[in-house]
Amino acid sequence: VTIASIKGGEIPFDEASLNAPFVTKDVEKFLLDEAAMAAVTKSLPLADVKATDYDAVMLPGGHGVCWDLPESAQLIKQLEAAWAAGK
């Protein structure tokens, strides 16, 4: 699993999503996992990742994605390439 973000670096969490009822046992496990948190803290810039090199692309849900994903020309380019490649 490769974690990338528009700009790379630390991915901010929506503070409201870190409270009940959103924090499940799986979320708690992720938040306490040092390797997972390191990947979220040091995400790769999307420009350094090639979506066609992967079998799938997963976009996170929640309100946070409303801010930068819809306006990202790089993300649109990557998703179009993955779609064209049959991913």
VEXBA-963545 format. One record per residue: residue in three letters; residue number from 0; x, y, z of N, C-alpha, C, CB in turn. Coordinates in nm, 3 decimals, padded with zeros to 5 digits. Glycine has a CB too. Layout:
N
+-----+-----+---------+---------+---------+---------+---------+---------+---------+---------+---------+---------+---------+---------+
:   r :   k :    n_xx :    n_yy :    n_zz :   ca_xx :   ca_yy :   ca_zz :    c_xx :    c_yy :    c_zz :   cb_xx :   cb_yy :   cb_zz :
+-----+-----+---------+---------+---------+---------+---------+---------+---------+---------+---------+---------+---------+---------+
: Ala : NUM :       X :       Y :       Z :       X :       Y :       Z :       X :       Y :       Z :       X :       Y :       Z :
...
+-----+-----+---------+---------+---------+---------+---------+---------+---------+---------+---------+---------+---------+---------+
***
This chain:
87
+-----+-----+---------+---------+---------+---------+---------+---------+---------+---------+---------+---------+---------+---------+
:   r :   k :    n_xx :    n_yy :    n_zz :   ca_xx :   ca_yy :   ca_zz :    c_xx :    c_yy :    c_zz :   cb_xx :   cb_yy :   cb_zz :
+-----+-----+---------+---------+---------+---------+---------+---------+---------+---------+---------+---------+---------+---------+
: Val :   0 :  00.085 : -00.117 :  00.000 :  00.000 :  00.000 :  00.000 :  00.090 :  00.123 :  00.000 : -00.097 :  00.000 :  00.122 :
: Thr :   1 :  00.063 :  00.212 : -00.091 :  00.133 :  00.340 : -00.098 :  00.035 :  00.450 : -00.061 :  00.194 :  00.364 : -00.240 :
: Ile :   2 :  00.073 :  00.534 :  00.030 : -00.014 :  00.646 :  00.068 :  00.043 :  00.773 :  00.006 : -00.025 :  00.659 :  00.224 :
: Ala :   3 : -00.039 :  00.836 : -00.076 :  00.001 :  00.960 : -00.142 : -00.106 :  01.065 : -00.115 :  00.021 :  00.939 : -00.296 :
: Ser :   4 : -00.066 :  01.190 : -00.128 : -00.160 :  01.301 : -00.113 : -00.125 :  01.407 : -00.217 : -00.157 :  01.360 :  00.032 :
: Ile :   5 : -00.210 :  01.502 : -00.234 : -00.190 :  01.604 : -00.337 : -00.052 :  01.667 : -00.326 : -00.299 :  01.712 : -00.326 :
: Lys :   6 : -00.016 :  01.716 : -00.209 :  00.111 :  01.785 : -00.190 :  00.220 :  01.697 : -00.130 :  00.092 :  01.906 : -00.104 :
: Gly :   7 :  00.183 :  01.582 : -00.075 :  00.278 :  01.500 : -00.002 :  00.293 :  01.551 :  00.139 :  00.413 :  01.498 : -00.073 :
: Gly :   8 :  00.362 :  01.476 :  00.221 :  00.381 :  01.516 :  00.360 :  00.267 :  01.472 :  00.449 :  00.397 :  01.665 :  00.369 :
: Glu :   9 :  00.248 :  01.544 :  00.557 :  00.146 :  01.506 :  00.655 :  00.006 :  01.528 :  00.600 :  00.165 :  01.586 :  00.784 :
: Ile :  10 : -00.077 :  01.426 :  00.615 : -00.216 :  01.434 :  00.572 : -00.300 :  01.473 :  00.694 : -00.265 :  01.297 :  00.509 :
: Pro :  11 : -00.369 :  01.585 :  00.688 : -00.448 :  01.627 :  00.805 : -00.573 :  01.542 :  00.820 : -00.488 :  01.776 :  00.793 :
: Phe :  12 : -00.611 :  01.519 :  00.942 : -00.735 :  01.448 :  00.972 : -00.842 :  01.549 :  01.011 : -00.715 :  01.343 :  01.086 :
: Asp :  13 : -00.964 :  01.523 :  00.971 : -01.078 :  01.603 :  01.014 : -01.099 :  01.573 :  01.162 : -01.208 :  01.571 :  00.929 :
: Glu :  14 : -01.081 :  01.672 :  01.246 : -01.089 :  01.651 :  01.391 : -01.221 :  01.589 :  01.434 : -01.069 :  01.783 :  01.463 :
: Ala :  15 : -01.330 :  01.627 :  01.371 : -01.460 :  01.572 :  01.409 : -01.466 :  01.421 :  01.382 : -01.573 :  01.644 :  01.333 :
: Ser :  16 : -01.390 :  01.376 :  01.284 : -01.390 :  01.233 :  01.249 : -01.310 :  01.149 :  01.348 : -01.334 :  01.214 :  01.110 :
: Leu :  17 : -01.239 :  01.213 :  01.436 : -01.159 :  01.140 :  01.535 : -01.235 :  01.120 :  01.666 : -01.029 :  01.214 :  01.561 :
: Asn :  18 : -01.365 :  01.140 :  01.662 : -01.450 :  01.122 :  01.780 : -01.560 :  01.022 :  01.749 : -01.511 :  01.257 :  01.825 :
: Ala :  19 : -01.628 :  00.978 :  01.854 : -01.743 :  00.888 :  01.836 : -01.846 :  00.958 :  01.750 : -01.804 :  00.844 :  01.973 :
: Pro :  20 : -01.917 :  00.890 :  01.666 : -01.920 :  00.745 :  01.647 : -01.825 :  00.697 :  01.536 : -02.062 :  00.702 :  01.614 :
: Phe :  21 : -01.740 :  00.784 :  01.487 : -01.656 :  00.751 :  01.372 : -01.536 :  00.663 :  01.406 : -01.609 :  00.877 :  01.307 :
: Val :  22 : -01.485 :  00.674 :  01.527 : -01.367 :  00.598 :  01.565 : -01.409 :  00.457 :  01.607 : -01.289 :  00.670 :  01.680 :
: Thr :  23 : -01.383 :  00.364 :  01.518 : -01.412 :  00.223 :  01.545 : -01.286 :  00.155 :  01.597 : -01.464 :  00.151 :  01.415 :
: Lys :  24 : -01.295 :  00.028 :  01.631 : -01.177 : -00.047 :  01.676 : -01.070 : -00.049 :  01.566 : -01.215 : -00.191 :  01.717 :
: Asp :  25 : -01.112 : -00.059 :  01.439 : -01.016 : -00.058 :  01.328 : -00.946 :  00.077 :  01.317 : -01.086 : -00.093 :  01.197 :
: Val :  26 : -01.021 :  00.184 :  01.336 : -00.961 :  00.318 :  01.332 : -00.863 :  00.334 :  01.447 : -01.071 :  00.428 :  01.339 :
: Glu :  27 : -00.901 :  00.290 :  01.566 : -00.811 :  00.298 :  01.681 : -00.683 :  00.220 :  01.653 : -00.879 :  00.244 :  01.808 :
: Lys :  28 : -00.698 :  00.102 :  01.595 : -00.580 :  00.019 :  01.563 : -00.488 :  00.093 :  01.465 : -00.624 : -00.117 :  01.501 :
: Phe :  29 : -00.547 :  00.157 :  01.363 : -00.469 :  00.232 :  01.266 : -00.397 :  00.349 :  01.332 : -00.559 :  00.283 :  01.153 :
: Leu :  30 : -00.468 :  00.423 :  01.415 : -00.410 :  00.540 :  01.482 : -00.296 :  00.504 :  01.577 : -00.518 :  00.614 :  01.558 :
: Leu :  31 : -00.298 :  00.382 :  01.628 : -00.194 :  00.337 :  01.720 : -00.081 :  00.262 :  01.649 : -00.255 :  00.247 :  01.827 :
: Asp :  32 : -00.095 :  00.242 :  01.519 :  00.006 :  00.169 :  01.441 :  00.114 :  00.267 :  01.395 : -00.060 :  00.098 :  01.319 :
: Glu :  33 :  00.236 :  00.249 :  01.446 :  00.344 :  00.343 :  01.414 :  00.375 :  00.349 :  01.266 :  00.469 :  00.304 :  01.490 :
: Ala :  34 :  00.376 :  00.235 :  01.198 :  00.407 :  00.233 :  01.055 :  00.297 :  00.303 :  00.975 :  00.424 :  00.088 :  01.005 :
: Ala :  35 :  00.174 :  00.279 :  01.012 :  00.062 :  00.343 :  00.941 :  00.066 :  00.495 :  00.960 : -00.073 :  00.287 :  00.992 :
: Met :  36 :  00.091 :  00.538 :  01.082 :  00.095 :  00.681 :  01.109 :  00.216 :  00.747 :  01.042 :  00.097 :  00.706 :  01.259 :
: Ala :  37 :  00.327 :  00.674 :  01.033 :  00.444 :  00.728 :  00.962 :  00.411 :  00.750 :  00.815 :  00.567 :  00.633 :  00.977 :
: Ala :  38 :  00.337 :  00.656 :  00.756 :  00.298 :  00.669 :  00.615 :  00.205 :  00.788 :  00.594 :  00.230 :  00.540 :  00.566 :
: Val :  39 :  00.118 :  00.813 :  00.690 :  00.025 :  00.926 :  00.680 :  00.098 :  01.058 :  00.705 : -00.090 :  00.910 :  00.780 :
: Thr :  40 :  00.202 :  01.054 :  00.786 :  00.279 :  01.173 :  00.817 :  00.375 :  01.209 :  00.705 :  00.355 :  01.154 :  00.947 :
: Lys :  41 :  00.420 :  01.108 :  00.632 :  00.518 :  01.129 :  00.526 :  00.464 :  01.076 :  00.393 :  00.653 :  01.061 :  00.561 :
: Ser :  42 :  00.344 :  01.115 :  00.357 :  00.284 :  01.066 :  00.232 :  00.363 :  01.117 :  00.112 :  00.137 :  01.110 :  00.222 :
: Leu :  43 :  00.359 :  01.039 :  00.006 :  00.426 :  01.079 : -00.117 :  00.344 :  01.184 : -00.189 :  00.449 :  00.958 : -00.209 :
: Pro :  44 :  00.407 :  01.278 : -00.257 :  00.331 :  01.372 : -00.340 :  00.269 :  01.295 : -00.457 :  00.423 :  01.488 : -00.392 :
: Leu :  45 :  00.148 :  01.327 : -00.490 :  00.079 :  01.258 : -00.598 :  00.158 :  01.263 : -00.729 : -00.059 :  01.318 : -00.619 :
: Ala :  46 :  00.229 :  01.371 : -00.752 :  00.308 :  01.386 : -00.874 :  00.421 :  01.283 : -00.883 :  00.366 :  01.526 : -00.882 :
: Asp :  47 :  00.461 :  01.224 : -00.768 :  00.568 :  01.125 : -00.766 :  00.517 :  00.982 : -00.780 :  00.648 :  01.138 : -00.639 :
: Val :  48 :  00.387 :  00.966 : -00.792 :  00.326 :  00.834 : -00.800 :  00.260 :  00.819 : -00.937 :  00.222 :  00.812 : -00.686 :
: Lys :  49 :  00.269 :  00.700 : -00.993 :  00.205 :  00.672 : -01.121 :  00.091 :  00.573 : -01.097 :  00.308 :  00.616 : -01.224 :
: Ala :  50 : -00.032 :  00.619 : -01.108 : -00.147 :  00.535 : -01.078 : -00.150 :  00.408 : -01.162 : -00.275 :  00.613 : -01.098 :
: Thr :  51 : -00.098 :  00.415 : -01.283 : -00.101 :  00.297 : -01.371 : -00.005 :  00.188 : -01.324 : -00.068 :  00.338 : -01.514 :
: Asp :  52 :  00.082 :  00.217 : -01.229 :  00.172 :  00.116 : -01.173 :  00.102 :  00.029 : -01.069 :  00.293 :  00.183 : -01.111 :
: Tyr :  53 : -00.020 :  00.062 : -01.034 : -00.094 : -00.007 : -00.928 : -00.215 : -00.080 : -00.986 : -00.137 :  00.092 : -00.820 :
: Asp :  54 : -00.262 : -00.179 : -00.912 : -00.381 : -00.253 : -00.952 : -00.507 : -00.174 : -00.924 : -00.386 : -00.386 : -00.881 :
: Ala :  55 : -00.502 : -00.087 : -00.825 : -00.621 : -00.012 : -00.786 : -00.579 :  00.121 : -00.723 : -00.708 : -00.093 : -00.686 :
: Val :  56 : -00.674 :  00.214 : -00.724 : -00.657 :  00.343 : -00.658 : -00.776 :  00.359 : -00.563 : -00.648 :  00.463 : -00.761 :
: Met :  57 : -00.748 :  00.390 : -00.437 : -00.855 :  00.410 : -00.341 : -00.850 :  00.554 : -00.293 : -00.842 :  00.311 : -00.221 :
: Leu :  58 : -00.962 :  00.621 : -00.304 : -00.972 :  00.758 : -00.254 : -01.045 :  00.755 : -00.121 : -01.045 :  00.852 : -00.357 :
: Pro :  59 : -00.996 :  00.828 : -00.021 : -01.061 :  00.826 :  00.109 : -01.196 :  00.895 :  00.104 : -00.972 :  00.893 :  00.214 :
: Gly :  60 : -01.281 :  00.855 :  00.196 : -01.411 :  00.920 :  00.207 : -01.407 :  01.025 :  00.317 : -01.522 :  00.817 :  00.236 :
: Gly :  61 : -01.520 :  01.081 :  00.346 : -01.528 :  01.182 :  00.451 : -01.526 :  01.323 :  00.394 : -01.414 :  01.166 :  00.549 :
: His :  62 : -01.536 :  01.419 :  00.484 : -01.544 :  01.559 :  00.442 : -01.410 :  01.618 :  00.399 : -01.601 :  01.641 :  00.554 :
: Gly :  63 : -01.302 :  01.561 :  00.448 : -01.171 :  01.616 :  00.416 : -01.139 :  01.620 :  00.268 : -01.067 :  01.537 :  00.486 :
: Val :  64 : -01.187 :  01.521 :  00.195 : -01.157 :  01.516 :  00.051 : -01.227 :  01.625 : -00.028 : -01.196 :  01.381 : -00.004 :
: Cys :  65 : -01.323 :  01.689 :  00.031 : -01.397 :  01.796 : -00.038 : -01.309 :  01.918 : -00.065 : -01.519 :  01.838 :  00.044 :
: Trp :  66 : -01.198 :  01.932 :  00.006 : -01.119 :  02.053 : -00.003 : -01.020 :  02.055 : -00.117 : -01.046 :  02.073 :  00.124 :
: Asp :  67 : -00.944 :  01.948 : -00.136 : -00.841 :  01.957 : -00.239 : -00.852 :  01.854 : -00.351 : -00.708 :  01.942 : -00.176 :
: Leu :  68 : -00.918 :  01.744 : -00.331 : -00.925 :  01.643 : -00.437 : -01.004 :  01.688 : -00.561 : -00.987 :  01.517 : -00.382 :
: Pro :  69 : -01.120 :  01.751 : -00.546 : -01.196 :  01.787 : -00.667 : -01.125 :  01.889 : -00.757 : -01.330 :  01.842 : -00.627 :
: Glu :  70 : -01.034 :  01.968 : -00.700 : -00.968 :  02.073 : -00.777 : -00.830 :  02.034 : -00.827 : -00.958 :  02.196 : -00.693 :
: Ser :  71 : -00.789 :  01.910 : -00.804 : -00.654 :  01.869 : -00.837 : -00.644 :  01.818 : -00.982 : -00.608 :  01.760 : -00.741 :
: Ala :  72 : -00.578 :  01.896 : -01.067 : -00.556 :  01.854 : -01.205 : -00.470 :  01.728 : -01.208 : -00.489 :  01.968 : -01.286 :
: Gln :  73 : -00.374 :  01.717 : -01.115 : -00.287 :  01.599 : -01.108 : -00.368 :  01.473 : -01.078 : -00.178 :  01.619 : -01.002 :
: Leu :  74 : -00.461 :  01.482 : -00.984 : -00.544 :  01.367 : -00.950 : -00.632 :  01.328 : -01.068 : -00.631 :  01.398 : -00.827 :
: Ile :  75 : -00.692 :  01.425 : -01.133 : -00.776 :  01.396 : -01.249 : -00.694 :  01.326 : -01.357 : -00.840 :  01.527 : -01.306 :
: Lys :  76 : -00.575 :  01.375 : -01.383 : -00.485 :  01.314 : -01.483 : -00.452 :  01.170 : -01.445 : -00.355 :  01.397 : -01.496 :
: Gln :  77 : -00.420 :  01.147 : -01.318 : -00.385 :  01.013 : -01.271 : -00.504 :  00.917 : -01.283 : -00.337 :  01.019 : -01.126 :
: Leu :  78 : -00.623 :  00.962 : -01.243 : -00.741 :  00.877 : -01.249 : -00.781 :  00.847 : -01.394 : -00.859 :  00.943 : -01.175 :
: Glu :  79 : -00.769 :  00.946 : -01.480 : -00.800 :  00.922 : -01.622 : -00.704 :  00.820 : -01.681 : -00.793 :  01.053 : -01.702 :
: Ala :  80 : -00.576 :  00.829 : -01.646 : -00.476 :  00.733 : -01.696 : -00.504 :  00.593 : -01.644 : -00.335 :  00.777 : -01.655 :
: Ala :  81 : -00.540 :  00.582 : -01.517 : -00.571 :  00.451 : -01.459 : -00.694 :  00.391 : -01.526 : -00.594 :  00.462 : -01.306 :
: Trp :  82 : -00.794 :  00.472 : -01.549 : -00.916 :  00.426 : -01.615 : -00.884 :  00.379 : -01.757 : -01.024 :  00.537 : -01.618 :
: Ala :  83 : -00.808 :  00.457 : -01.830 : -00.771 :  00.422 : -01.967 : -00.690 :  00.292 : -01.972 : -00.691 :  00.537 : -02.031 :
: Ala :  84 : -00.615 :  00.266 : -01.865 : -00.534 :  00.144 : -01.860 : -00.614 :  00.023 : -01.807 : -00.410 :  00.169 : -01.771 :
: Gly :  85 : -00.741 :  00.045 : -01.783 : -00.826 : -00.064 : -01.737 : -00.810 : -00.099 : -01.590 : -00.799 : -00.185 : -01.818 :
: Lys :  86 : -00.764 : -00.005 : -01.511 : -00.743 : -00.031 : -01.367 : -00.871 : -00.013 : -01.289 : -00.635 :  00.062 : -01.311 :
+-----+-----+---------+---------+---------+---------+---------+---------+---------+---------+---------+---------+---------+---------+
***
